[in-house]
Amino acid sequence: MTGTWFADAASSRVVLLGSGEYDKLDDLPAVRNNLTDLRHAITESEHGLLVGRPDEHCAVLGPGGEPATREAIGAALSRAGREATELLLVY
């Protein structure tokens, strides 16, 4: 393979998962910033992995996104797995 490979944004999906609040441990507020910053880097309008498709192709579950329930995680992974034909990134 020659040159640099870039995933096709239209055919790629990203699922970002995180939990910064715990019942028996101290909360981790940095998790919210991590997911927010990572989503921004992935969907950045000029150089991001998913240029032009931030909402429909990058799911955030946890702080700063949809609640990370067992059902929501399963649904997001299932949907992304069905739709991704180029790249599936789960973090």
LINMO-V295364 format. One record per pair of residues at least 4 apart in sequence whose C-alpha atoms are under 6 Angstrom apart, sorted by the first residue. I is the first residue (numbers start at 1). J is the second residue. D is the distance in whole Angstrom. If there is no record, write none. Layout:
# LINMO-V295364
i=I j=J d=D
i=I j=J d=D
This chain:
# LINMO-V295364
i=9 j=50 d=5
i=11 j=84 d=5
i=11 j=85 d=5
i=11 j=86 d=5
i=12 j=84 d=5
i=12 j=86 d=5
i=12 j=87 d=5
i=12 j=88 d=6
i=13 j=57 d=5
i=13 j=80 d=6
i=13 j=84 d=5
i=13 j=88 d=5
i=14 j=58 d=5
i=14 j=88 d=6
i=14 j=89 d=5
i=14 j=90 d=6
i=15 j=58 d=6
i=15 j=59 d=5
i=15 j=90 d=5
i=16 j=60 d=5
i=16 j=90 d=6
i=16 j=91 d=5
i=17 j=61 d=5
i=17 j=62 d=6
i=17 j=91 d=6
i=18 j=62 d=5
i=19 j=62 d=5
i=20 j=27 d=6
i=20 j=28 d=5
i=20 j=29 d=6
i=20 j=31 d=5
i=21 j=27 d=5
i=22 j=27 d=6
i=32 j=63 d=5
i=32 j=64 d=6
i=33 j=37 d=6
i=34 j=38 d=6
i=35 j=39 d=6
i=40 j=44 d=5
i=41 j=48 d=6
i=42 j=48 d=5
i=42 j=49 d=5
i=42 j=50 d=6
i=43 j=48 d=5
i=43 j=50 d=5
i=43 j=51 d=6
i=43 j=54 d=5
i=44 j=48 d=4
i=45 j=51 d=5
i=53 j=57 d=6
i=54 j=58 d=6
i=60 j=65 d=5
i=61 j=65 d=5
i=61 j=66 d=5
i=61 j=67 d=6
i=61 j=68 d=5
i=62 j=66 d=6
i=62 j=67 d=5
i=62 j=68 d=5
i=74 j=78 d=6
i=77 j=81 d=6
i=80 j=84 d=6
i=84 j=88 d=6
